[in-house]
Amino acid sequence: MVFASLITGSVSVETRGIERHGQRLAMTLTGHQREVTSVAYTPGGRLLSGSCDGTVRIWDTRTGEESMCLVCGSDESVNCVAVASTGTSIAAGTLTGDLYTWDLQTVQRPPLRLLGHSEMITSIAFSLDGSLIASASADNSLRLWRVTTGRQIAVLRGHTRPVLTVAFSPDRRTIASGSLDGTLRLWTNITGQPTELYVCKHNTSVESVHFSPDGKRLAMGSSNGGVHLWDVMTKSNTETLRGHTSIVRSIQFSPDGSSLVSASYDRTVRLWNQHQSVILSGHSGSVYSATFSPDGLYIASGSQDTTIRIWDAGISQQAARPLEAPEYPIMSIAVSNDRALIATLCLEGTERVWDAQTGGLKYLRPGEDDFTALAISPDACIAASLIREVQLQLWDLNTGDRVGKPLRNQKRRAEIVVFSPDRKLVASEYSDGIIHIWNVATQRPLKISPLICQQGAGSTPPGSDDGDEEDYRKPIITIEFSPDGQQLAAGDDKGNIHIWNMKTGQRLHEPLQETGDHTSGFCIAFSPNGLHIASSCADNIGHVWDIAAREQILSLVGHTSPIVSIAYSPGGTFIATGSRDHTVRLWDVETGRQLTTLHGHISDVISIACMSSNQSIVTGDWNSTIRVWDVETALAESHTEVHSPMSVFERGGLHDGWALGQAGELLLWVPDEYRAYLNPPSCRLLIAKYRVTITIGEVWHHGDDWTACWPAATSA
């Protein structure tokens, strides 16, 4: 900051909801070729790591250098590692169920191989005195071993599903174990007889456990993202800490017992102290393991992204507060008719309404525990949720109140729900090719309802879904109304696109036939005039059909992974597609020519909505981010010469974190933790937990010209 006023022509970075890069991150260790599944510190401060690449590595944390690489066996995947507190032994559990131990004094010698488990080892722990090691396995058992001899001394059975975690109490008298069966068990460590059985609430699996240094408390991480604290003496759950949005795979008390560290599949590490939570974000994949250094000053974490990160554990530092944002993948998006609101539905069923200009949260309704499908009306006023498999409930998104009573159908599991463009109708499909259509105002089924998908043209009258005709029904994957509400299209699991006349209930003609993997996704969209349908059946290519002629007229070729979302602009000038290749592409409706590619998402783009002005599109992804794109800016960027790194990023994405120039030169490197939250020029609004804006002035000094950033220095 002292020299900031002297610098010109440089890159400016503004962050919201996220700490500046490096404020807590002390070091990143790279070397593993695959996921880092487990990390543990030695008493002397060196770091041990295990990976799916089959190696156990020891690191010098002062320099970040790898000091040793141990191999368990050919093609072994290391699931977990542990270090004895005495500093004499280390151990690794593998995918094949073998347990390996090394004496740290003679670590170059071949390890001792302990055999007994019939399935993979998921967790291991040393007793405090280093004499025993416990292993948990997917074979539903735990085993106790004598470290010096490798002899098995006990097999602990009782869990009915894979055991995911194990920990010793400090006095060595008790072992805690957690399982996929939803139970937390305490065992006497010699006899193997259970001393107590805890049954976890909410029917969640127990993913990780750890005793406090004094043995009075037990921390437990669960599959629903909760961190639970237990009083060992009273055997009661005293507190539950909320913050993680996915599985808590690792939990550990600090050496002094005042703090907790947790690692989650939500890609974050959290540091807990007196109800305060500090988020350590930066990993680009699930975090499998986190551990305190012996002095409690640092935290090491291992991730799916193949890296190990070492963080400053100082709890007194205040982390930036994350912004209000979705917490789960965004399954559906709608925009109000006045373009003022954006409504979203997430994977877990939460409904949110956002200000389309500022990104501020206007309304939130928690999801139902037993929902199976959801939809938002095109004007973002009403939501429909399918609950308890056979009930359709309508909600007012302005007030959060229920609209009428649940609509009931036959006892079949409901999979899909969709509104008509004027929101007067709502259609739902019940997993066996039967589509029920309701009048929203009267909450009664239409006379033409139900429609039944079957082979052969023509309609199927209500009540005729018995007997032999059941063999011809096709489970539906997607449903879409035409813009005028006069037609209804449905895509089935065989790649057929069925189209009905909504006045008569008659099917127009034989189905259109898509190609691709019909079971893994299907998206369709009507053109604004209702004459064409754009579709993709989990394929890299989109197709445009002439409905009347029943023929394919265009192919949209360019995506490198399957298309999973598709929409027409209201004016019919372009088609927008979202893909598993993490891009959004715009296509000319007349020629099928690709107009531009939008980069910014870092995961599957699973939902798209076009604003009625034709000027913006809204996209949502599996990483829980929402982006509003300015179409005019995006098209202009695609036809101008690229100079700015952010324009380069939007046009071509990042390559190993770098924006590359036209000749492949390195222009700008972006840290992992910033990449999901960048705002390229045509992304006018980003709704996410964090936002990172990188700007460059009219003059940008880089490459051989970088010293010009210091005009004061050149004049001195």
ZAMI-260732 format. One record per residue (C-alpha): x, y, z; residue number from 1. Coordinates in steps of 0.001 Angstrom, whole numbers, always signed. Last residue first. Layout:
residues N
        X        Y        Z  pos
        X        Y        Z  NUM
...
//
This chain:
residues 716
        X        Y        Z  pos
   +14928    +8945   -10466  716
   +12723    +9385   -13507  715
   +12540    +5684   -14251  714
   +11763    +4776   -10633  713
    +8947    +7291   -10367  712
    +7385    +5829   -13506  711
    +7146    +2414   -11869  710
    +4617     +371   -13893  709
    +7011     +956   -16813  708
    +9009    -1983   -15456  707
    +6374    -4338   -16940  706
    +7196    -3495   -20569  705
    +8884    -6793   -21422  704
    +5614    -8565   -20615  703
    +3128    -6227   -18969  702
    +2237    -2543   -18660  701
    -1455    -1922   -19231  700
    -2704    +1493   -20293  699
    -6457    +1871   -20753  698
    -6907     +468   -17273  697
    -7160    -3171   -16253  696
    -9877    -4605   -14049  695
   -10212    -7872   -12170  694
   -13458    -8309   -10256  693
   -13771   -11200    -7834  692
   -17094   -12090    -6274  691
   -17730   -14568    -3470  690
   -20703   -16543    -2209  689
   -22268   -16321    -5646  688
   -24638   -14142    -7667  687
   -22631   -12682   -10556  686
   -24020    -9749   -12532  685
   -22957    -7985   -15744  684
   -21118   -10957   -17182  683
   -20146    -9495   -20580  682
   -16779    -8142   -19439  681
   -15640   -11209   -17461  680
   -16567   -11312   -13745  679
   -14512   -13942   -11933  678
   -16063   -16036    -9158  677
   -15179   -19633   -10030  676
   -11533   -18748   -10755  675
   -10753   -16835    -7566  674
    -9909   -19741    -5232  673
    -7598   -21329    -7776  672
    -5397   -18232    -8140  671
    -5584   -16392   -11518  670
    -2502   -16016   -13739  669
    -2402   -13253   -16361  668
     -839   -12841   -19793  667
    +1165   -15996   -20515  666
    +2035   -16128   -24215  665
     +118   -18567   -26407  664
     +579   -16496   -29555  663
    -2880   -14936   -29258  662
    -2372   -14294   -25554  661
    -3139   -16797   -22808  660
    -5151   -16297   -19628  659
    -3518   -18640   -17136  658
    -5015   -20864   -14408  657
    -3934   -24139   -15993  656
    -5418   -22792   -19231  655
    -8153   -20267   -18509  654
   -11245   -19606   -20610  653
   -11145   -18874   -24332  652
   -13418   -15910   -25041  651
   -14221   -14842   -21515  650
   -10628   -15297   -20335  649
    -9192   -13377   -23285  648
   -11623   -10558   -22531  647
   -10398   -10677   -18943  646
    -6787   -10628   -20144  645
    -7512    -7378   -22051  644
    -6166    -7152   -25601  643
    -8591    -9039   -27828  642
    -9445    -7668   -31247  641
   -13169    -7218   -31553  640
   -15807    -9547   -32984  639
   -16401   -11855   -29987  638
   -16393    -8937   -27579  637
   -19257    -7314   -29506  636
   -21348   -10483   -29238  635
   -20743   -10702   -25495  634
   -21484    -7019   -24986  633
   -24804    -7319   -26834  632
   -25705   -10489   -24937  631
   -25193    -9035   -21453  630
   -24841   -12121   -19275  629
   -26424   -12721   -15866  628
   -24534   -15385   -13947  627
   -25755   -17588   -11095  626
   -23348   -19719    -9055  625
   -24138   -22894    -7117  624
   -21193   -24952    -8458  623
   -23612   -27161   -10443  622
   -24448   -24150   -12598  621
   -26990   -21405   -13225  620
   -27422   -19209   -16279  619
   -29331   -15985   -16937  618
   -29529   -14444   -20412  617
   -29610   -10771   -21249  616
   -30518    -8361   -24066  615
   -33421   -10246   -25632  614
   -35680    -7949   -23584  613
   -37768   -10923   -22434  612
   -34876   -12279   -20383  611
   -33582   -15688   -21421  610
   -33380   -18548   -18892  609
   -30710   -21251   -18669  608
   -30130   -24154   -16260  607
   -27559   -26952   -15904  606
   -24301   -25220   -16755  605
   -21973   -28002   -15543  604
   -18975   -26662   -13582  603
   -16370   -23881   -13659  602
   -18658   -21172   -15058  601
   -16886   -18163   -16537  600
   -16551   -18687   -20273  599
   -19131   -17474   -22781  598
   -18837   -18693   -26380  597
   -20018   -16587   -29300  596
   -22133   -16581   -32457  595
   -21989   -20287   -33365  594
   -23649   -20777   -36731  593
   -26931   -22718   -36661  592
   -27941   -20901   -39848  591
   -31281   -19249   -39095  590
   -31352   -19490   -35294  589
   -27797   -18123   -34908  588
   -26196   -19824   -31913  587
   -25067   -18655   -28462  586
   -22802   -20819   -26336  585
   -22518   -21170   -22556  584
   -19461   -23047   -21311  583
   -18696   -25436   -18450  582
   -17899   -28418   -20746  581
   -20935   -30000   -19095  580
   -22968   -27737   -21296  579
   -25293   -24773   -21485  578
   -27018   -23781   -24734  577
   -28481   -20467   -25876  576
   -30425   -20155   -29147  575
   -30452   -16842   -31017  574
   -32673   -14329   -32765  573
   -36049   -15738   -31734  572
   -37204   -12573   -30021  571
   -37766   -14397   -26724  570
   -34247   -15923   -26928  569
   -34506   -19691   -27267  568
   -33335   -21988   -24467  567
   -31153   -25069   -23850  566
   -29680   -26911   -20882  565
   -27634   -30125   -20506  564
   -25464   -30121   -23650  563
   -22965   -32979   -23504  562
   -19220   -32217   -23626  561
   -16934   -30602   -26226  560
   -19541   -28087   -27397  559
   -19160   -26834   -30963  558
   -21869   -28169   -33270  557
   -25447   -26902   -33292  556
   -27154   -28949   -36013  555
   -29973   -27466   -38061  554
   -33040   -28580   -40063  553
   -34047   -31882   -38457  552
   -37293   -33106   -39927  551
   -40858   -33631   -38772  550
   -42168   -31331   -41513  549
   -44641   -29687   -39133  548
   -42217   -29603   -36191  547
   -39169   -28314   -38035  546
   -36425   -29529   -35732  545
   -33268   -27913   -34365  544
   -30540   -30159   -32985  543
   -27828   -29618   -30380  542
   -24555   -31549   -30481  541
   -22355   -32640   -27571  540
   -25011   -35202   -26625  539
   -27051   -35692   -23464  538
   -30190   -35744   -25661  537
   -30175   -32286   -27145  536
   -33141   -30304   -28372  535
   -34319   -27207   -30224  534
   -37945   -27279   -31319  533
   -39400   -25329   -34226  532
   -42730   -23856   -35303  531
   -43832   -22525   -31907  530
   -43293   -18905   -32916  529
   -40998   -18271   -29930  528
   -38964   -21450   -30699  527
   -39744   -24339   -28367  526
   -37061   -25731   -26055  525
   -35833   -29265   -25266  524
   -33374   -30856   -22829  523
   -32602   -34539   -22286  522
   -30240   -36138   -19793  521
   -28425   -39312   -18760  520
   -30881   -41984   -19869  519
   -31190   -40906   -23507  518
   -27504   -41330   -24312  517
   -27498   -39841   -27802  516
   -29857   -39555   -30751  515
   -33200   -37794   -30980  514
   -36283   -39150   -32776  513
   -39276   -36901   -33429  512
   -42451   -38642   -32317  511
   -45187   -39735   -34749  510
   -47729   -37038   -35364  509
   -49685   -34258   -33663  508
   -50730   -36086   -30501  507
   -54346   -35326   -29746  506
   -55225   -33792   -26379  505
   -57776   -31655   -28179  504
   -57004   -28143   -27003  503
   -53447   -28805   -25823  502
   -52320   -30293   -29158  501
   -49664   -32828   -28236  500
   -45969   -33281   -29140  499
   -43808   -36348   -28346  498
   -40003   -36103   -28640  497
   -38520   -39598   -28705  496
   -34987   -40215   -27381  495
   -35761   -43580   -25797  494
   -35990   -42173   -22253  493
   -38808   -39837   -23234  492
   -38918   -36204   -24319  491
   -42193   -34353   -23862  490
   -43718   -31505   -25872  489
   -46935   -29636   -25076  488
   -48728   -27442   -27570  487
   -51153   -24524   -27432  486
   -49409   -22701   -24573  485
   -48487   -19810   -26849  484
   -44769   -20189   -26003  483
   -44928   -24023   -26472  482
   -44979   -25992   -23221  481
   -41975   -28171   -22253  480
   -41565   -31562   -20548  479
   -38353   -33548   -19901  478
   -37259   -37079   -18938  477
   -40513   -38982   -19515  476
   -40804   -42732   -18967  475
   -42155   -44380   -22118  474
   -45475   -46210   -22231  473
   -45830   -49093   -24698  472
   -45939   -51938   -22157  471
   -48734   -50157   -20306  470
   -50907   -50501   -23399  469
   -51359   -54205   -22699  468
   -53674   -53679   -19765  467
   -54321   -50326   -18212  466
   -53600   -46719   -19115  465
   -56943   -46129   -20823  464
   -58386   -43985   -18067  463
   -58068   -40760   -19948  462
   -58077   -41152   -23705  461
   -54870   -41919   -25559  460
   -54254   -39606   -28424  459
   -52913   -40336   -31884  458
   -49709   -41740   -33237  457
   -48037   -45024   -32308  456
   -45784   -45849   -29369  455
   -46798   -44538   -25986  454
   -46610   -41374   -23929  453
   -49863   -40848   -22066  452
   -51689   -37560   -21608  451
   -53832   -37290   -18489  450
   -55565   -34922   -18778  449
   -57612   -33833   -21800  448
   -60428   -32624   -19539  447
   -57984   -30477   -17612  446
   -57263   -31359   -13985  445
   -58656   -29111   -11227  444
   -56805   -26495    -9203  443
   -59377   -23902   -10357  442
   -56803   -21129   -10872  441
   -53786   -23369   -11595  440
   -55613   -25572   -14128  439
   -53882   -28921   -13905  438
   -52211   -31244   -16425  437
   -51191   -34829   -15612  436
   -48582   -36515   -17822  435
   -48364   -40343   -17780  434
   -45152   -41908   -19147  433
   -44457   -44111   -16139  432
   -42427   -41769   -13963  431
   -45391   -39612   -12866  430
   -45127   -36529   -15040  429
   -46408   -33113   -13971  428
   -48031   -30251   -15874  427
   -49023   -26816   -14593  426
   -51471   -24552   -16352  425
   -52424   -20881   -16063  424
   -48768   -19870   -15726  423
   -49039   -17861   -18996  422
   -45956   -19688   -20304  421
   -47265   -23102   -19100  420
   -45663   -24350   -15900  419
   -43470   -27473   -15465  418
   -43224   -30441   -13058  417
   -41093   -33579   -13412  416
   -40438   -36782   -11401  415
   -43653   -37776    -9634  414
   -43753   -41233    -8034  413
   -47039   -42981    -8756  412
   -49995   -43218    -6442  411
   -52573   -41655    -8690  410
   -52917   -37926    -8445  409
   -53278   -35363    -5707  408
   -53166   -31577    -5802  407
   -52081   -30161    -2450  406
   -54474   -27530    -1116  405
   -54696   -23938    -2273  404
   -51755   -21611    -2828  403
   -49348   -22061      +64  402
   -47788   -18907    +1463  401
   -44212   -17727     +797  400
   -45445   -14171     +383  399
   -44111   -13067    -2993  398
   -43223   -16576    -4177  397
   -46825   -17777    -3751  396
   -46612   -21555    -3468  395
   -48344   -24457    -5281  394
   -48247   -28022    -3933  393
   -48363   -31154    -6115  392
   -48797   -34344    -4116  391
   -47900   -37875    -5318  390
   -44241   -38416    -4407  389
   -44471   -37047     -873  388
   -43830   -33659    -2392  387
   -43899   -32220    -5890  386
   -43206   -28523    -5640  385
   -44776   -25737    -7655  384
   -43583   -22149    -7472  383
   -45576   -19031    -8271  382
   -44632   -15432    -9070  381
   -41430   -15835   -11112  380
   -43210   -14715   -14324  379
   -42202   -17978   -16038  378
   -43663   -20034   -13168  377
   -41069   -21810   -11061  376
   -40701   -25594   -10938  375
   -39859   -28348    -8459  374
   -39310   -32104    -8302  373
   -39011   -34951    -5774  372
   -39615   -33172    -2492  371
   -39369   -35115     +760  370
   -37526   -32756    +3083  369
   -39311   -29737    +1618  368
   -37135   -26817     +623  367
   -36586   -23642    +2590  366
   -38296   -20520    +1199  365
   -36149   -17461     +540  364
   -37078   -13992     -664  363
   -35433   -10772    -1860  362
   -31758   -11778    -1938  361
   -29561    -9058    -3460  360
   -28061    -9641    -6902  359
   -28075    -5892    -7582  358
   -29956    -5634   -10886  357
   -31874    -8914   -11051  356
   -32932    -8680    -7398  355
   -33036   -12299    -6305  354
   -35803   -14803    -5447  353
   -34845   -18022    -3706  352
   -36474   -21461    -3508  351
   -34693   -24220    -1577  350
   -35414   -27736    -2841  349
   -32131   -29543    -2087  348
   -31007   -29276    -5713  347
   -31679   -25571    -5902  346
   -34603   -23610    -7339  345
   -34009   -20105    -8585  344
   -36067   -16960    -9161  343
   -34644   -13867   -10836  342
   -36465   -10579   -10347  341
   -36676    -7189   -12064  340
   -37014    -8438   -15650  339
   -40565    -7014   -15804  338
   -41877   -10450   -16823  337
   -40056   -12112   -13917  336
   -37091   -14346   -14742  335
   -36953   -18106   -14147  334
   -34134   -20494   -13234  333
   -34119   -24232   -12444  332
   -31692   -26849   -11099  331
   -29138   -24637    -9391  330
   -26604   -26821    -7573  329
   -26580   -26202    -3809  328
   -25664   -23349    -1461  327
   -27238   -20442    -3318  326
   -25807   -17006    -2461  325
   -25740   -14306     +206  324
   -22164   -13027     +270  323
   -19433   -14682    +2305  322
   -18139   -12660    +5297  321
   -14498   -11737    +4961  320
   -12395   -13544    +7512  319
   -11456   -11846   +10768  318
    -8079   -12784   +12110  317
    -8267   -13803   +15767  316
    -8593   -17467   +14836  315
    -4922   -17694   +13826  314
    -4776   -21026   +11949  313
    -2532   -19795    +9107  312
    -3094   -22273    +6296  311
    -1093   -25057    +4654  310
    -2487   -26403    +1404  309
    -1927   -29833      -76  308
    -2738   -30242    -3749  307
    -4149   -33055    -5906  306
    -7467   -31178    -6637  305
    -9298   -33893    -4680  304
    -7894   -32262    -1593  303
    -5527   -32419    +1346  302
    -5526   -29826    +4123  301
    -2840   -28627    +6528  300
    -3674   -26264    +9387  299
    -1150   -24034   +11136  298
     -485   -22492   +14540  297
    -1694   -25445   +16621  296
    +1834   -26242   +17856  295
    +1605   -29866   +16653  294
     +186   -28714   +13263  293
    -3570   -29049   +12986  292
    -5194   -31439   +10508  291
    -7498   -31404    +7486  290
    -8639   -34249    +5207  289
   -10855   -34948    +2212  288
   -11374   -31492     +718  287
   -13515   -31725    -2417  286
   -12051   -29928    -5424  285
   -10846   -26439    -6405  284
    -9184   -25801    -3057  283
    -9073   -22114    -2204  282
   -11354   -21525     +723  281
   -10532   -21361    +4419  280
   -13789   -20335    +6066  279
   -13601   -18981    +9605  278
   -16414   -20079   +11920  277
   -17216   -18516   +15270  276
   -19345   -20568   +17676  275
   -16611   -20413   +20325  274
   -13843   -21399   +17896  273
   -14313   -23222   +14585  272
   -11915   -23322   +11610  271
   -13592   -24426    +8405  270
   -11977   -26032    +5367  269
   -13798   -25657    +2081  268
   -14381   -27599    -1131  267
   -18045   -28464     -346  266
   -16767   -32056      +79  265
   -15774   -30978    +3555  264
   -12881   -30469    +5927  263
   -13305   -29565    +9583  262
   -10988   -27862   +12094  261
   -11926   -27459   +15722  260
   -10724   -25029   +18354  259
   -10034   -24749   +22090  258
    -8803   -28317   +22615  257
    -5188   -27265   +23217  256
    -3847   -29486   +20402  255
    -6688   -28350   +18078  254
    -9616   -30741   +17767  253
   -10094   -32641   +14510  252
   -12791   -33365   +11926  251
   -12551   -34838    +8424  250
   -15101   -35935    +5811  249
   -17792   -33366    +6560  248
   -20189   -34175    +3706  247
   -21830   -31156    +2045  246
   -23082   -27648    +2718  245
   -20761   -26796    +5596  244
   -21955   -24038    +7896  243
   -23756   -25478   +10876  242
   -22327   -26371   +14293  241
   -24368   -28752   +16453  240
   -24069   -28663   +20237  239
   -24447   -30779   +23354  238
   -25203   -34192   +21832  237
   -25447   -36395   +24900  236
   -23470   -39316   +26292  235
   -23365   -37758   +29754  234
   -19684   -38595   +30220  233
   -18642   -38313   +26552  232
   -20320   -34940   +25992  231
   -20894   -34858   +22257  230
   -20244   -32104   +19689  229
   -21833   -32362   +16226  228
   -20505   -30810   +13008  227
   -23291   -30812   +10405  226
   -22744   -31033    +6645  225
   -25488   -33576    +5948  224
   -22998   -36467    +5712  223
   -21866   -36017    +9295  222
   -18792   -34814   +11171  221
   -18445   -35821   +14828  220
   -16558   -34187   +17670  219
   -16211   -36042   +20982  218
   -15770   -34314   +24302  217
   -14323   -35271   +27674  216
   -11191   -36975   +26392  215
    -8898   -34195   +27637  214
    -7308   -33758   +24178  213
   -10765   -33684   +22527  212
   -11740   -36933   +20799  211
   -12190   -37146   +17002  210
   -14871   -38522   +14665  209
   -15512   -38467   +10903  208
   -18162   -39551    +8362  207
   -21098   -40611   +10528  206
   -23945   -41295    +8081  205
   -27152   -39337    +8381  204
   -30501   -40648    +9631  203
   -31615   -37224   +10802  202
   -30350   -37983   +14307  201
   -27355   -40144   +15029  200
   -27770   -43314   +17047  199
   -25173   -43465   +19793  198
   -24269   -46903   +21112  197
   -22366   -47431   +24336  196
   -19842   -49813   +25850  195
   -19528   -51987   +22744  194
   -17501   -55173   +23320  193
   -14258   -55309   +21359  192
   -12406   -56904   +24230  191
    -9286   -54768   +23891  190
   -10432   -51327   +22750  189
   -13560   -50981   +24816  188
   -15925   -49713   +22194  187
   -17953   -46540   +21534  186
   -20303   -46516   +18567  185
   -21685   -43728   +16346  184
   -24533   -44918   +14152  183
   -25909   -43815   +10775  182
   -25345   -47125    +8939  181
   -22651   -45382    +6874  180
   -20516   -45749    +9943  179
   -18787   -44026   +12802  178
   -16295   -45425   +15271  177
   -15066   -44343   +18692  176
   -12455   -46413   +20509  175
   -12152   -46363   +24280  174
    -9518   -47232   +26856  173
    -6540   -45592   +25137  172
    -6534   -42758   +27712  171
    -6566   -40137   +24921  170
    -9656   -41720   +23296  169
    -8837   -43521   +20057  168
   -10517   -42611   +16741  167
   -12221   -44444   +13855  166
   -14038   -43386   +10689  165
   -16033   -44715    +7737  164
   -17261   -48153    +8826  163
   -19168   -49704    +5935  162
   -22682   -50948    +6809  161
   -24211   -53062    +9585  160
   -21877   -51919   +12340  159
   -21532   -54509   +15073  158
   -18153   -56143   +14655  157
   -14839   -55326   +16316  156
   -11996   -57687   +15380  155
    -9256   -57950   +17986  154
    -5522   -58638   +18464  153
    -4147   -58627   +14915  152
     -369   -59007   +15032  151
    +1721   -56378   +13262  150
    +4556   -57112   +15673  149
    +5537   -53664   +16946  148
    +2232   -51960   +16104  147
     -106   -54502   +17750  146
    -3284   -54384   +15643  145
    -6949   -53707   +16316  144
    -9586   -54267   +13643  143
   -12835   -52516   +12803  142
   -15615   -54118   +10781  141
   -18310   -53333    +8204  140
   -16199   -54665    +5245  139
   -15888   -50998    +4190  138
   -13111   -50750    +6751  137
   -11952   -49065    +9916  136
    -8425   -49605   +11272  135
    -7139   -49290   +14824  134
    -3436   -49050   +15695  133
    -1887   -49977   +18986  132
    +1429   -49271   +20751  131
    +1732   -45594   +19859  130
    +1156   -44371   +23418  129
    -1751   -42189   +22294  128
    -3405   -45033   +20347  127
    -2888   -44799   +16610  126
    -5740   -44196   +14166  125
    -6843   -45520   +10762  124
    -9700   -44689    +8375  123
   -11355   -46004    +5188  122
    -9630   -49357    +4690  121
   -10923   -51015    +1521  120
   -12618   -54404    +1690  119
   -11641   -57889    +2917  118
    -9747   -56681    +5970  117
    -7213   -59078    +7454  116
    -3709   -58413    +6202  115
    -1008   -56242    +7767  114
    +1989   -55363    +5569  113
    +5120   -54199    +7406  112
    +6872   -51636    +5244  111
   +10014   -52284    +3176  110
   +13070   -50548    +4699  109
   +13657   -46891    +3916  108
   +11675   -45871    +7003  107
   +14220   -47271    +9435  106
   +13846   -44749   +12262  105
   +10350   -43845   +11128  104
    +9249   -47464   +11574  103
    +6771   -48087    +8764  102
    +3255   -49545    +8737  101
    +1067   -50781    +5866  100
    -2588   -51857    +6074   99
    -4141   -53812    +3203   98
    -7845   -53417    +2382   97
    -7396   -53087    -1396   96
    -8132   -49353    -1320   95
    -5332   -48744    +1144   94
    -4622   -47822    +4748   93
    -1318   -46114    +5600   92
     +735   -46107    +8788   91
    +3499   -44111   +10459   90
    +5638   -45069   +13424   89
    +8092   -43679   +15978   88
    +6926   -40109   +16457   87
    +5459   -40867   +19861   86
    +2205   -39326   +18693   85
    +1968   -42150   +16127   84
    +1343   -40851   +12608   83
    -1692   -41678   +10465   82
    -2523   -42088    +6759   81
    -5742   -42743    +4851   80
    -7079   -43874    +1466   79
    -3838   -44802     -290   78
    -4471   -46298    -3725   77
    -2253   -49283    -4527   76
    -1236   -49802    -8160   75
    +1931   -51662    -7148   74
    +2537   -51547    -3429   73
    +2759   -49157     -524   72
    +5191   -46672    -2067   71
    +7053   -44157      +84   70
    +8226   -40723    -1080   69
   +10576   -38681    +1115   68
   +11748   -35122    +1683   67
    +9224   -33249     -477   66
   +10100   -29571     -278   65
    +7723   -26971    +1130   64
   +10654   -25180    +2767   63
    +9614   -25021    +6410   62
    +6930   -27691    +5979   61
    +9459   -30385    +5051   60
    +7196   -32963    +3444   59
    +6739   -36734    +3785   58
    +4940   -38550     +996   57
    +2831   -41712     +949   56
    +2291   -42917    -2583   55
     -329   -44925    -4463   54
    -1538   -42137    -6784   53
    -4778   -42161    -4774   52
    -2863   -40137    -2220   51
    -1448   -40128    +1280   50
     +268   -37206    +2990   49
    +2641   -36861    +5957   48
    +3772   -33431    +7131   47
    +6874   -32653    +9180   46
    +6308   -30766   +12425   45
    +8441   -32811   +14824   44
    +5415   -34569   +16312   43
    +4531   -35776   +12781   42
    +1627   -34053   +11073   41
    -1170   -35884    +9238   40
    -2766   -35600    +5782   39
    -5282   -37814    +3950   38
    -6914   -38339     +566   37
    -4727   -36255    -1717   36
    -6304   -36904    -5123   35
    -3982   -37799    -8003   34
     -501   -37005    -9305   33
     +917   -35904    -5960   32
    +3686   -33344    -6290   31
    +2300   -30011    -5163   30
    +2467   -28303    -1778   29
     +746   -24926    -1365   28
    +1949   -22604    +1378   27
     +844   -19949    +3859   26
    -2755   -19422    +2771   25
    -4357   -17087    +5272   24
    -3938   -13701    +3623   23
    -2467   -15345     +518   22
    -5223   -14350    -1898   21
    -7309   -11572     -437   20
   -10156   -12862    +1651   19
   -13503   -13612      +59   18
   -16932   -12024     +471   17
   -16122    -9347    -2083   16
   -12796    -9083    -3891   15
   -11427    -6272    -6034   14
    -8283    -6895    -8091   13
    -6529    -4161   -10073   12
    -3961    -5076   -12738   11
    -1237    -2535   -13495   10
     -852     +443   -15815    9
     +436    +2752   -13107    8
    +2139    +2220    -9735    7
    +3256    +5203    -7649    6
      +64    +5471    -5586    5
     +387    +1812    -4595    4
    +3889    +2249    -3131    3
    +2957    +2336     +573    2
       +0       +0       +0    1
//
